[in-house]
Amino acid sequence: MKNICNFFNFAAVAIAIFAATPIACAQQEQALNLTLLKTSIRTQNDGITLTNNPVQVLPNTTVACPTTAKKGCTLTIDIGSQASYIGTGGNPDTAIVTVSGAKLPPVDPYSTVTMDMIDYGGGEPTVPFSARWMQRGVRAGAHVTVNVQMSGNGVASSLIETVSVFEN
């Protein structure tokens, strides 16, 4: 009984410590009242075998924020794919989106997201995947490059990328 009481005392202290400790979390970002300026779409039909090292799955897409967009631009990057042949006990497949250009903040929510869960059953399911990223802070007149990579141990197929440029 004494051990159980010690456990509950420890748990109470741990909860009190965690409750008083601020936890760093990603902040919500938003971009409101945007005007769509242009959209580009790319597809890739071939299956791409993924490795634990990121593999570029689509050619880079370069877009410009027009000089007429006085408040700059915001991008949305949409990626869709199917993941298959995940493999037993393998790493989950991930999608990695980065945008390079002059003095940009990182993409939101995070550059790397998990595409599927690990298949411990040895099956070969095909898992649809889609995600959206937002790139804020693109200055008027700036050209930026969107790079899409994936990693894991499955096969990515039926890829589609949509990059939309919005005026702030």
Stockholm file with secondary structure:
# STOCKHOLM 1.0

chainA/1-168         MKNICNFFNFAAVAIAIFAATPIACAQQEQALNLTLLKTSIRTQNDGITLTNNPVQVLPNTTVACPTTAKKGCTLTIDIGSQASYIGTGGNPDTAIVTVSGAKLPPVDPYSTVTMDMIDYGGGEPTVPFSARWMQRGVRAGAHVTVNVQMSGNGVASSLIETVSVFEN
#=GR chainA/1-168 SS CHHHHHHHHHHHHHHHHHHHSCCCCCCCCCCCSCEEEEEEEEEECSCEECCSSCEECSCCEEEECCTTCTTCEEEEEEEEEEEECCCBTCCCCEEEEEEESTTCCCCBSCSEEECSCCBTTCCCCCEEEEEEEEEEEECTTCEEEEEEEEESSSEEEEEEEEEEEEEC
#=GC SS_cons         CHHHHHHHHHHHHHHHHHHHSCCCCCCCCCCCSCEEEEEEEEEECSCEECCSSCEECSCCEEEECCTTCTTCEEEEEEEEEEEECCCBTCCCCEEEEEEESTTCCCCBSCSEEECSCCBTTCCCCCEEEEEEEEEEEECTTCEEEEEEEEESSSEEEEEEEEEEEEEC
//
